C-alpha cells in the first residue's frame, strides 16, 4: 500500500528494529462509533504492509466511540499505546494499553482514562524527564475549557495511573497565530490538539501542538525555558500553517529528521504526510526548503 492510499488522521511513527510502524486514527470511523486501531509497517515511508489490527475491542472495553490519536512508546521492555476514547457515560480521555510487540495485540492497561474523570481530554503523549520520571502530556479540550490547554501529569512507574494533579504548560491563545473557532454546539474557543515532546540536539525541550490559524489547521510549537516539563513554555514559529497538523517528529532509518502530520484536514481526505526537516540557525527544526533555481 502506498502512503497516499492510507486514510488516517493523527499519524504517529515508531522507529523500531529497522522498520517504521505507522499508527493513526481510522478516518472512516473517526467521528462516530469505533472499535479498534491499525498499524502499518514499512522500510521507506512510501510502501507499507497492512493495515493490521493492533487493538480490537472485544466487547468488554469501556469506550465505544472517538478512538483517536494512538501513539506507541517503548517503556521497560514493553510497548504502551496512549489513545483517546469516549463513551455515552464517560467523558473523553486518554487511556493506556500495553503489548509485548509494537504490532500488538494491545490490551487495556490503565483502569479507564488516566486524565481527570470530570474533564474532556484528548491526545495524551508520553514524556520521560531527564530525571527518568514518566509523564503524560495531554489536552484539556477547548469545548470544555474554552481556551484549550496543554497539561502534564506525572504517571506511576508502571504507567497504570496518574501520580499527581495535572499542571498547566500553556493555553492555545498564547500563540500569536492561533485563531478562535466555533463548534457545532455553538461553543467558540481556541483549539489545542496533539501535543508531542521532542528533545533538541542542544538539550532544549520542544512541545509540538496543533490549533487553527487564519489559513486552517496548523502545526505549532512551544519551547520550554528550562529544558523540562516544569519550565515556562514560549511559543515558537509554527511549522505548518496551511491545512495540516497533529504532527510529531521522528528520525528516519537513514538519520534524516522528519515531521509527520495529516493533511488535508478535511473529512475522508486526510492522509499522512512525511516532511524532511532541517535544523535552523536557532537550533529549532524547520521544513526543508527546495534549493533556489539558478
Buried (B, 14 or more C-beta within 10 A) or exposed (E): EEBEEBBBBBBBBBBBEEBBBBBBBBBEBBEEEBBBBBBBBBEEBEEBEBBEBBBBBEEEBBBBBBBBBBBBBEBEEBBBBBBBBBBEEBBBBBBBBBBEBBBBBBBBBBEBBBBBEEBBBBBBBBBBBEEEBBBBBBBBBBBBBBBBBBBBBBBEEBBBBBBEEBEEBBBBBBBEBBBBBEEEEEEEBBBBBBBBBBBBEEEBBBBBBBBBBEEBBBBBBBBBEEBBBEBEBEBBEBBBBBBBBBBBBBEBEEEBBBBBBBBBBEEEEBBBBBBEBEEEEEEBBBEBEEEEEE
